Amino acid sequence: MDDVKNNVKSGIDNAASAAKKGVDRAAGMNVRDTGQAVMDKASDYAHQAREKIGEWAGEAREAVGGFAERAEERAERWAGDAYHTASENASYFSREVMTLVRNHPLPALAIGFGLGVLLGRVARSV
């Protein structure tokens, strides 16, 4: 009877040991599986963050590009207006000078001679 008792006790001990090893192994695998799941989740979050940052960067690039295009259009329009105004003023000034020279040729000649002398002296002193 002691043999049976010892065999039963030994069987129970072996079963308990095997169960403990199984639980330990399962717990170890669970920790590994949990760790892998955490790593996978972190990777997913990092990928989503990267995509979101890319979207935001694209939106910012579009916004800045639109602003730059509008600024460029405004600058072109301003430059065109300034050129047109300067051209009109220069044309008007040249017509006025020509009219003045035609109506008063001797004073215009004297003014031209005086400006020539003045520019000659300035050029000589430099």
Buried (B, 14 or more C-beta within 10 A) or exposed (E): EEEEEEEEEEEEEEEEEEEEEEEEEEEEEEEEEEEEEEEEEEEEEEEEEEEEEEEEEEEEEEEEEEEEEEEEEEEEEEEEEEEEEEEEEEEEEEEEEEEEBEEEEEEBEEEEEEEEEEEEEEEEEE
